[in-house]
């Protein structure tokens, strides 16, 4: 159980780094994107897989994006402001609700420590949720543990939104909304595929901290969950 909880925390933290979208010179987008999450070539225990997220929803409005992940342990939400460059992470772990705010400095410090990446843009295209997407291969080199991995991305340039991916350490060079992509953390490959792209009005209240969440720090949150 402890390993399963640790896996949830690792994946939640990792996923939130990749929830900050970048758009090209198309039309501004306001609405929701729903993703199906699969685990190709996974050798995880069935009990761990059961707790991992199977879907993800992203809300986008102006300079804000909000990513919501539901797992067997609860819900993790990340709110990002691309204009002021800060994020708020909301953890709802079986009724225990905490809000963790990350300043521009904290975000930049974590990005500086991230592995380096290179992007190869290809001519290949694929239609996902009704949008024609271009293919890119992202190569990540982790000098610390001497590993190299490739992640496949399909992105659409039909939307526009400035700076929503401004400080993304891996996908910052992708000039469009990613409608299918992969991430690899702790040897777990996750594939995200947009099953629905819905343009709709989003209330700015979606990006507020709920009143029933306790505002805390990263150090305090780690201590509450045994250092994880």
C-alpha positions in Angstrom: 0.0 0.0 0.0 2.8 2.4 0.9 4.4 1.8 -2.5 1.1 2.4 -4.3 0.6 5.7 -2.5 4.1 6.7 -3.3 3.5 5.9 -7.0 0.3 8.1 -7.0 2.3 11.1 -5.6 5.1 10.7 -8.1 2.7 10.5 -11.0 0.6 13.3 -9.8 3.6 15.6 -9.4 5.0 14.5 -12.8 1.7 14.9 -14.6 1.1 18.4 -13.3 4.4 19.5 -14.9 3.0 18.5 -18.3 -0.4 20.0 -17.9 0.6 23.5 -19.0 -0.4 23.9 -22.6 1.1 25.8 -25.5 -0.9 27.1 -28.4 0.1 28.4 -31.9 -1.2 31.3 -33.9 -4.7 30.1 -34.3 -7.9 31.1 -32.5 -8.0 31.4 -28.7 -9.6 28.3 -27.0 -11.9 28.3 -24.0 -13.3 25.0 -22.9 -12.5 21.4 -21.8 -10.3 18.7 -23.1 -10.9 15.1 -21.8 -8.1 12.6 -22.1 -8.1 8.8 -21.8 -5.0 7.5 -20.0 -3.5 4.1 -20.8 -0.4 2.3 -19.6 1.3 0.6 -22.6 3.7 -2.2 -21.8 3.1 -1.8 -18.1 4.3 -4.5 -15.7 2.7 -2.8 -12.6 0.8 -4.9 -10.0 -2.9 -5.0 -10.6 -3.5 -3.3 -7.3 -1.3 -0.3 -8.3 -2.9 0.0 -11.8 -6.3 0.0 -10.2 -5.3 3.2 -8.2 -3.8 5.0 -11.2 -5.8 7.6 -13.2 -7.7 6.4 -16.2 -8.8 9.8 -17.5 -7.8 13.5 -17.2 -9.7 16.7 -17.7 -8.2 20.1 -18.6 -10.1 23.3 -18.3 -8.7 26.3 -20.3 -9.7 30.0 -20.1 -7.6 33.0 -20.9 -4.2 32.7 -19.1 -5.5 29.9 -16.9 -5.4 26.1 -17.2 -6.7 23.6 -14.7 -5.9 19.9 -14.8 -7.9 17.3 -12.8 -6.8 13.7 -12.1 -8.8 11.2 -10.2 -7.1 8.1 -8.7 -7.9 5.3 -6.3 -6.5 7.5 -3.6 -8.4 10.7 -4.3 -8.2 13.7 -6.6 -5.2 15.9 -7.6 -5.9 19.3 -9.3 -3.4 21.7 -10.7 -4.2 25.4 -11.5 -1.7 27.4 -13.6 -1.6 31.1 -14.3 0.6 31.7 -17.4 0.5 35.5 -17.0 1.8 35.7 -13.4 3.6 32.3 -13.6 2.4 30.5 -10.5 0.6 27.3 -9.8 -1.7 25.9 -7.2 -1.9 22.2 -6.5 -5.0 20.8 -4.7 -4.7 17.4 -3.1 -7.9 15.6 -2.0 -6.6 12.3 -0.5 -9.6 10.5 0.9 -11.1 13.6 2.4 -7.9 15.3 3.5 -7.7 18.4 1.5 -4.6 20.5 1.0 -3.7 23.4 -1.3 0.0 24.0 -2.2 1.0 27.2 -4.0 4.2 27.3 -6.1 5.7 30.7 -6.9 7.6 31.6 -10.1 10.9 30.9 -8.3 9.8 27.5 -7.2 8.6 26.6 -10.7 11.8 27.8 -12.3 14.0 26.0 -9.7 12.3 22.7 -10.5 12.5 23.3 -14.2 16.3 23.9 -14.0 16.7 20.5 -12.3 14.7 18.7 -15.0 16.5 16.5 -17.6 17.3 18.2 -21.0 15.1 17.5 -24.0 15.2 17.9 -27.8 12.2 17.9 -30.2 12.1 16.5 -33.7 9.2 17.7 -35.8 7.9 15.3 -38.5 5.6 15.7 -41.5 3.4 12.8 -40.3 -0.2 13.7 -39.3 -3.1 12.0 -37.4 -6.7 13.0 -36.8 -7.6 13.1 -33.1 -11.0 14.1 -31.9 -11.7 15.8 -35.2 -8.4 17.8 -35.3 -5.5 17.2 -37.6 -2.4 16.8 -35.5 1.3 16.9 -36.4 3.8 14.4 -35.0 6.8 15.2 -32.9 9.4 13.0 -31.1 10.7 14.4 -27.8 14.1 12.9 -26.7 14.8 13.3 -23.0 18.3 12.8 -21.7 18.8 12.3 -18.0 22.5 12.8 -17.3 22.1 12.0 -13.6 21.1 8.4 -14.2 22.5 8.1 -17.7 19.3 7.3 -19.5 17.6 8.5 -22.8 14.0 8.1 -23.7 11.8 9.1 -26.6 8.2 10.3 -26.2 5.7 10.6 -29.1 3.5 13.7 -29.3 0.6 14.6 -31.7 -0.3 18.3 -31.5 -2.8 20.6 -33.2 -2.1 24.2 -34.2 -5.7 25.2 -34.7 -5.8 27.0 -31.4 -4.0 30.0 -29.9 -3.2 30.9 -26.3 0.0 32.7 -25.2 2.4 31.5 -22.6 0.3 28.6 -21.2 3.4 26.4 -21.7 6.0 29.0 -21.0 8.1 27.1 -18.5 7.5 23.5 -19.5 10.9 21.8 -19.3 10.0 19.0 -21.8 7.3 20.2 -24.1 8.0 23.9 -24.2 8.9 23.7 -27.9 5.6 22.2 -29.0 3.6 24.9 -30.8 0.1 23.5 -30.3 -2.2 21.8 -28.0 -1.1 18.2 -27.4 -4.1 15.9 -28.2 -2.0 12.7 -27.8 1.3 12.4 -26.0 3.3 10.1 -23.7 5.2 10.7 -20.5 7.6 8.3 -18.7 8.3 8.5 -15.0 9.8 6.0 -12.7 9.7 3.5 -15.6 5.9 3.9 -16.0 4.9 4.8 -19.5 1.6 6.7 -19.7 -0.3 7.6 -22.9 -2.8 10.4 -23.0 -5.3 10.6 -25.9 -7.9 13.3 -26.2 -11.3 11.7 -26.4 -13.3 15.0 -26.4 -12.4 18.6 -27.2 -15.4 20.8 -26.2 -15.4 24.5 -26.7 -17.6 26.1 -23.9 -17.7 28.9 -21.5 -15.6 28.3 -18.3 -16.3 30.3 -15.1 -13.2 32.0 -13.6 -14.3 30.5 -10.3 -13.0 27.1 -11.6 -9.5 28.5 -10.9 -10.0 29.6 -7.3 -8.8 27.7 -4.2 -11.9 26.0 -2.6 -12.6 27.3 0.9 -12.4 23.8 2.4 -8.8 23.3 1.5 -6.0 23.8 4.0 -3.2 26.0 2.5 0.2 24.4 3.3 3.8 24.1 2.1 5.6 21.3 0.2 7.6 20.5 3.3 4.5 20.3 5.5 2.7 18.2 3.0 5.5 15.7 2.8 5.7 15.4 6.6 1.9 14.6 6.6 2.5 11.7 4.2 5.7 10.2 5.7 8.1 12.1 3.6 6.6 11.2 0.2 
